[in-house]
């Protein structure tokens, strides 16, 4: 009996002390003003070389280039003739020039007024060589400026008169010289009309506009909006030619339960640059609305109110808003303190955990002044630590997966004819802004990308 009394007495004294110290608090909410300037729209870049195999270019040109380079009705004085390509065009890339080589035949249709019967063999045959610089035009074409360089005879032109063979190489040379421009133009036209970069890049351009789901639980989507494309001069070697592209686009985040529907931005004109950086520079401006944070807090506290200070203080509700460049936390409590307590702290991005959290959370000045010394001492540390743990938002792990997700989305679309390789990246937080309706976070992701055309 004495032992029971000894136990009951301290408990009773603790209850009396607790009830005597229970404090009713009425504080004015801190003003929702004094915000950080908004983070302006950021330009991101997806960069990489687009590589064309010379064998694929040969196939495309041979398929599209008309074998008849100069038509049947072309007149050469008393002669009617045509110039035909009798074999495939071969391509080389040497000294920053594209070189074309093709066998040509000159056919005389009506020599010296003969009948319309087609000749049995060509008047002559020769291997002709051309070369040209190759450039990318603003309307997404590969453009050449083909010029004749030299030729070698395969079969020289001759005519038999009075039992003697008379060479007509000078005559054939004049025909070739007179129609050299037509042959050069035919090759230029085939290159310009049939080697279209827009047909190759358009699937990539459209695919990168698809929203990417960064966080499934909250429905956090990254929405890219491309705005321009720049290209460097063409370079090459014995097997391939390469042009370096850099796509500029803006990004924003959106919180939606379903994939946002966005109108597609059409492919713009290509901008020409002397050099193009090969670093994919992604600047993601994330936005976390207070409304979404409050829904998260409400969901947590609706399951079970949280207790601190050895159970003497119960947090029934909590919500956040912005003010004085800080995140203000409103807590509705009862127990040792009855009323509303306000805390404030500055949001920061933790590079180790890849999370956004509120640093140095502490009582607002009015709340601090309203609490008695005893109440402040008992509830301060526990309440602050609890709210700091509750206000942790994971972000970095999803953004780190961004290059991989771009790669996967690309391979499902245009990747059937192309290879997209995202090699390396690094994530760096840049700026955080407390705004009237939420928190903005600018995160910087750098990586390298390579695009190779497998089939034109």
Order of alpha helices (4+ residues) and beta strands (2+ residues): alpha-beta-beta-alpha-beta-beta-beta-beta-beta-beta-beta-beta-beta-beta-beta-alpha-alpha-alpha-beta-beta-beta-beta-beta-beta-alpha-beta-beta-beta-beta-beta-alpha-alpha-beta-alpha-alpha-beta-beta
